[in-house]
Amino acid sequence: MTERFIAGIAGAPFGLKGFVKVKPLSGEMDHLLKLKSVILRQDGKERLLDVVESAVAMPFVIMHFTGYDSPEAVKTLSGAELLVDRKDAAPLLPGEFYIEDLKGLAVMADTGQTLGHIITIIEGGGGDLTEIRLTDGSVKLVPFRPEFVTGIDLAQKQLVLKNLWILE
């Protein structure tokens, strides 16, 4: 299982005191406000930064990091990924999953036949889509909804696809 997640993306400076706008990727903000330090990944390099202060400035969380005390300094962070450990990620409600944990799961028919594997989950306005690479190499998109996807078992690394006509 993935132990670190991308929780947000650093954007533009906010104000004059060295705050940066962070776009939360989960839609949740409370967990970001509790962080004392974060790992920022930018251009393939990671660095640990201490959080001096954070607050909500809808639709962003604004964060001030040690050593970044001006808009000019913060501007260098634009586009950096904010990484957090699993324990600091947005909490899950029953029936929710981290997308990273679903990637690679075997997609099974209810008969036990392996149909393929999950590539990723695509978040869309009309609902999430499961991107599946079938055993024949083709790629299909299936709504990530209980009518089609069920029996998610992270321990067995598989899920069951119902209504196989959706693959046609």
PyMOL commands that set and color helices and strands:
alter all, ss='L'
color gray80, all
select helices_A, chain A and resi 30-33+71-75+86-88+99-102+164-167
alter helices_A, ss='H'
color red, helices_A
select strands_A, chain A and resi 4-14+19-24+37-42+45-57+60-65+81-85+106-109+114-122+129-134+139-143+149-153+158-161
alter strands_A, ss='S'
color yellow, strands_A
deselect
rebuild
show_as cartoon
